[in-house]
């Protein structure tokens, strides 16, 4: 930690474990209040390609069905749904404490396939260069914003926090407004990790209306 960081009121950005009450070991699952079984499966299984791996009553409310989907990394995405509950066709207005969006990874060589799949199922999307990654944004059948993202450089999962924290330092040193590919590349080089740039098209930066 530098003297400047020690006297700063900004939170310390680092991959080091904090002196907290305890440390969790990873994300297990995220649960969302959904609409109905059919529409939820139609989007998350039939569009995004997540297997439905468990379907059972909600243990706290047996009249509600609990759906478990596997995004592909061992963590689960689950939904509490109910027969007859209509899907929301409008845009969600996210309250404080609500979910702004969910991001899923994709392999960059499948970008054209993803675009075509979304279009074939009637889902519009925006595509942006996010500095250190490349993203497509759409919404699910309930108006929840879904981001499909891929890193510009290959980052080992067990080093991701370390790489991003160092890229943050590179960004600040360069006086850049946000982290960019060159900061990520410099971080990988300094950590002695392979620098493997992915083949991705140019895209505009922007929010896409995701306030």
C-alpha positions as CSV (number, residue, x, y, z in Angstrom):
1,X,0.0,0.0,0.0
2,X,1.4,3.4,-0.9
3,X,1.3,6.5,1.4
4,X,-1.3,8.0,-1.0
5,X,-3.5,5.0,-0.6
6,X,-3.1,4.9,3.2
7,X,-4.4,8.5,3.5
8,X,-7.1,8.2,0.8
9,X,-10.8,8.1,1.8
10,X,-11.4,5.8,-1.3
11,X,-11.9,2.1,-0.6
12,X,-8.7,0.0,-1.1
13,X,-8.9,-2.0,-4.3
14,X,-6.9,-5.2,-3.9
15,X,-7.2,-9.0,-4.4
16,X,-5.8,-9.5,-0.9
17,X,-8.3,-11.0,1.6
18,X,-9.7,-8.3,3.9
19,X,-9.7,-8.4,7.7
20,X,-13.3,-9.3,7.8
21,X,-15.5,-11.4,10.1
22,X,-15.0,-14.4,7.9
23,X,-14.3,-15.3,4.2
24,X,-16.7,-17.1,1.9
25,X,-15.2,-19.6,-0.6
26,X,-17.3,-18.8,-3.7
27,X,-20.7,-18.1,-5.2
28,X,-23.1,-21.1,-4.8
29,X,-26.3,-19.9,-6.4
30,X,-28.4,-16.8,-7.2
31,X,-32.2,-17.1,-6.8
32,X,-34.7,-14.9,-8.7
33,X,-38.4,-14.4,-8.4
34,X,-39.6,-15.6,-11.8
35,X,-42.9,-15.8,-13.6
36,X,-44.0,-19.3,-14.7
37,X,-42.3,-22.6,-15.5
38,X,-42.8,-22.5,-19.3
39,X,-41.5,-19.0,-20.1
40,X,-38.5,-19.4,-17.7
41,X,-37.5,-22.7,-19.4
42,X,-38.1,-21.2,-22.8
43,X,-35.5,-18.5,-22.2
44,X,-32.9,-19.9,-19.9
45,X,-32.8,-23.4,-21.4
46,X,-33.9,-23.0,-25.0
47,X,-32.2,-19.7,-25.7
48,X,-29.2,-19.5,-23.4
49,X,-28.7,-23.2,-23.4
50,X,-28.6,-23.9,-19.6
51,X,-29.7,-27.4,-18.6
52,X,-32.6,-27.6,-16.1
53,X,-31.0,-29.8,-13.5
54,X,-33.5,-29.7,-10.6
55,X,-37.3,-28.9,-10.3
56,X,-39.0,-29.2,-6.9
57,X,-41.3,-27.3,-4.6
58,X,-39.9,-24.2,-2.8
59,X,-39.2,-25.6,0.7
60,X,-40.5,-22.4,2.3
61,X,-43.6,-22.2,0.1
62,X,-44.7,-25.5,-1.4
63,X,-47.2,-23.8,-3.8
64,X,-44.1,-22.2,-5.5
65,X,-41.9,-24.2,-7.9
66,X,-38.1,-23.9,-7.6
67,X,-36.2,-24.3,-10.8
68,X,-32.4,-24.9,-10.9
69,X,-30.4,-24.1,-14.1
70,X,-26.7,-24.9,-14.7
71,X,-24.9,-22.0,-16.4
72,X,-21.9,-24.3,-16.9
73,X,-19.4,-23.4,-14.2
74,X,-20.8,-25.4,-11.3
75,X,-22.8,-22.5,-9.8
76,X,-26.6,-22.5,-10.1
77,X,-29.1,-20.0,-11.2
78,X,-32.5,-20.6,-9.6
79,X,-36.0,-19.3,-10.0
80,X,-39.1,-19.3,-7.8
81,X,-42.0,-19.6,-10.3
82,X,-45.8,-20.2,-10.1
83,X,-48.4,-21.6,-12.4
84,X,-50.5,-18.9,-13.9
85,X,-48.1,-16.0,-13.0
86,X,-47.7,-13.9,-16.1
87,X,-44.3,-12.9,-17.5
88,X,-43.5,-9.2,-17.5
89,X,-43.2,-7.8,-21.0
90,X,-42.0,-4.3,-19.9
91,X,-38.7,-3.1,-18.7
92,X,-37.9,-3.7,-15.0
93,X,-37.4,-0.8,-12.7
94,X,-34.7,-1.9,-10.3
95,X,-35.1,-0.7,-6.7
96,X,-32.2,-0.2,-4.2
97,X,-31.1,-3.7,-3.3
98,X,-32.5,-5.2,-6.5
99,X,-30.6,-7.0,-9.3
100,X,-29.4,-4.6,-12.0
101,X,-28.4,-7.3,-14.4
102,X,-26.9,-10.8,-14.6
103,X,-23.8,-11.5,-16.8
104,X,-22.9,-14.8,-18.3
105,X,-19.7,-15.7,-20.1
106,X,-19.5,-17.0,-23.7
107,X,-16.8,-18.3,-25.9
108,X,-15.8,-15.5,-28.4
109,X,-15.8,-17.9,-31.4
110,X,-19.5,-18.4,-30.8
111,X,-20.4,-14.7,-31.1
112,X,-22.1,-15.0,-34.5
113,X,-24.0,-18.1,-33.2
114,X,-25.2,-16.1,-30.2
115,X,-26.3,-13.1,-32.3
116,X,-28.2,-15.4,-34.6
117,X,-29.8,-17.4,-31.8
118,X,-31.1,-14.2,-30.1
119,X,-32.5,-12.9,-33.3
120,X,-34.1,-16.2,-34.2
121,X,-36.0,-16.2,-30.9
122,X,-37.1,-12.6,-31.3
123,X,-34.7,-11.0,-28.7
124,X,-33.2,-7.7,-29.5
125,X,-29.7,-6.9,-28.2
126,X,-27.0,-4.2,-28.0
127,X,-23.3,-4.9,-28.4
128,X,-20.5,-3.0,-26.8
129,X,-16.8,-2.8,-26.1
130,X,-16.5,-2.6,-22.3
131,X,-12.8,-1.9,-22.2
132,X,-11.5,-5.2,-20.8
133,X,-14.4,-7.3,-22.2
134,X,-16.9,-7.5,-25.0
135,X,-20.6,-7.7,-24.2
136,X,-24.0,-8.2,-25.7
137,X,-27.1,-7.1,-23.7
138,X,-30.6,-8.4,-24.0
139,X,-33.5,-8.9,-21.6
140,X,-35.2,-12.1,-20.5
141,X,-39.0,-12.7,-20.7
142,X,-39.5,-10.7,-17.5
143,X,-37.5,-7.6,-18.6
144,X,-34.4,-8.6,-16.5
145,X,-31.2,-7.3,-18.3
146,X,-29.0,-10.2,-19.3
147,X,-25.4,-9.5,-20.3
148,X,-23.4,-12.0,-22.4
149,X,-19.7,-11.2,-21.9
150,X,-16.3,-12.5,-22.9
151,X,-12.9,-11.2,-21.7
152,X,-10.6,-9.6,-24.3
153,X,-7.7,-11.7,-22.9
154,X,-7.7,-15.2,-21.4
155,X,-7.7,-14.9,-17.6
156,X,-7.3,-18.0,-15.3
157,X,-10.3,-18.3,-13.1
158,X,-8.2,-18.7,-10.0
159,X,-6.3,-15.5,-10.8
160,X,-9.2,-13.3,-12.0
161,X,-9.4,-11.1,-8.9
162,X,-5.6,-10.6,-8.8
163,X,-5.5,-9.7,-12.5
164,X,-8.3,-7.2,-12.3
165,X,-6.9,-5.6,-9.2
166,X,-3.6,-5.0,-10.9
167,X,-5.3,-3.8,-14.1
168,X,-7.0,-1.2,-11.8
169,X,-3.6,0.0,-10.7
170,X,-2.5,0.2,-14.3
171,X,-5.6,2.2,-15.1
172,X,-5.0,4.7,-12.3
173,X,-1.3,5.1,-13.3
174,X,-2.4,5.9,-16.9
175,X,-5.1,8.3,-15.7
176,X,-7.7,6.4,-17.7
177,X,-11.4,6.8,-16.9
178,X,-12.0,3.0,-17.1
179,X,-10.0,-0.2,-17.5
180,X,-9.0,-1.0,-21.0
181,X,-7.4,-3.9,-22.9
182,X,-3.9,-2.5,-22.5
183,X,-4.2,-2.3,-18.7
184,X,-5.3,-6.0,-18.7
185,X,-2.5,-7.0,-20.9
186,X,0.1,-5.1,-18.8
187,X,-1.3,-6.8,-15.7
188,X,-1.0,-10.3,-17.2
189,X,2.5,-9.6,-18.3
190,X,3.6,-8.3,-14.9
191,X,2.1,-11.4,-13.2
192,X,3.9,-13.7,-15.6
193,X,0.7,-15.1,-17.1
194,X,0.2,-15.9,-20.9
195,X,-1.1,-12.9,-22.9
196,X,-3.6,-14.4,-25.3
197,X,-5.7,-11.8,-27.0
198,X,-9.1,-13.0,-28.2
199,X,-10.4,-12.3,-31.7
200,X,-13.3,-9.9,-31.2
201,X,-14.9,-7.3,-33.5
202,X,-14.8,-3.6,-32.9
203,X,-17.8,-2.2,-31.1
204,X,-18.9,1.1,-29.6
205,X,-18.7,1.9,-25.9
206,X,-21.9,2.9,-24.1
207,X,-24.5,2.1,-21.6
208,X,-27.2,0.8,-23.8
209,X,-29.7,2.5,-21.5
210,X,-28.8,0.3,-18.6
211,X,-29.2,2.9,-15.8
